[in-house]
Amino acid sequence: MEWSHHAVQVGISSAVAAATVGGALFAAHWPSSRLYGDALIAPALPDEIALTFDDGPNPRWTPMLLEILARHQARATFFLMGKYAAIQKPLVRQMRDAGHTIGNHSWSHPNFAFLGANRTRAELVRTQQELESILGEPVRLFRPPFGARRPYTFRCARSLGLTTVLWNAMAADWKSTTVDPVAARLTALVEQNHSRGMASNVVLHDGGQHSLDVDRSASVAAAEVLLTRFSAERRFVSLDHWNAV
């Protein structure tokens, strides 16, 4: 079958368009992509681990984590959703008073890769105002839900004094009900980062974007596994430590 010149051109155009869309999605979602802007991931400090928790605060799981972290004398970072922080203000202050860092995780957990400038700013500003009202101090860190971002996401965050944060260790704990696969995957990633001379920025979840009624037992147990496994040989830090480096 002979292809016409027009058909070939259409095919090439379609392939280019598909590649462009694929590249844009990669840049918007993959943690290590820097096409749209630089984010804080992890410095060349291989003996340090940052435990971070997204989608809270949660009235059931967050207090459990606070107890575990206190027992191990470890600091962590909690990226809070504004809509949950607004109804659990004492818990937010308890997290801060225990020495942990509080970050902005948007008001309602949208995908910023598909959000316009006005909605992006509204999500960040509303959450920022809520958290700073509760804490009485500035919030300096922002993690976009799903890691999704566009150039405006970075610009908006910077205009609010926020450093955008991604990660280099994740194990889909939000859909697991058993600790073993989550802990095994994160342990392997921490060791891999260490062998590469890098710190580990670990993502776990103490809440759920759609409801407070979620099962985060695997996430809580995985955090304790990591603390038990690495406390003797590594240093657990909150992200404000790296943000100041």
Secondary structure, DSSP 8 states (H G I E B T S, - for coil): ----HHHHHHHHHHHHHHHHHHHHHHHHH-TT--SS---B---S-TTEEEEEEEEE--TTHHHHHHHHHHHTT---EEEE-HHHHTT-HHHHHHHHHTT-EEEE--SS---GGG--HHHHHHHHHHHHHHHHHHHSS---EE--GGG---HHHHHHHHHTT-EEB--SB---GGG-S-HHHHHHHHHHHHHHHHHTT--EEEEEESS-SS-S----HHHHHHHHHHHHHHTTTSEE--HHHHHT-
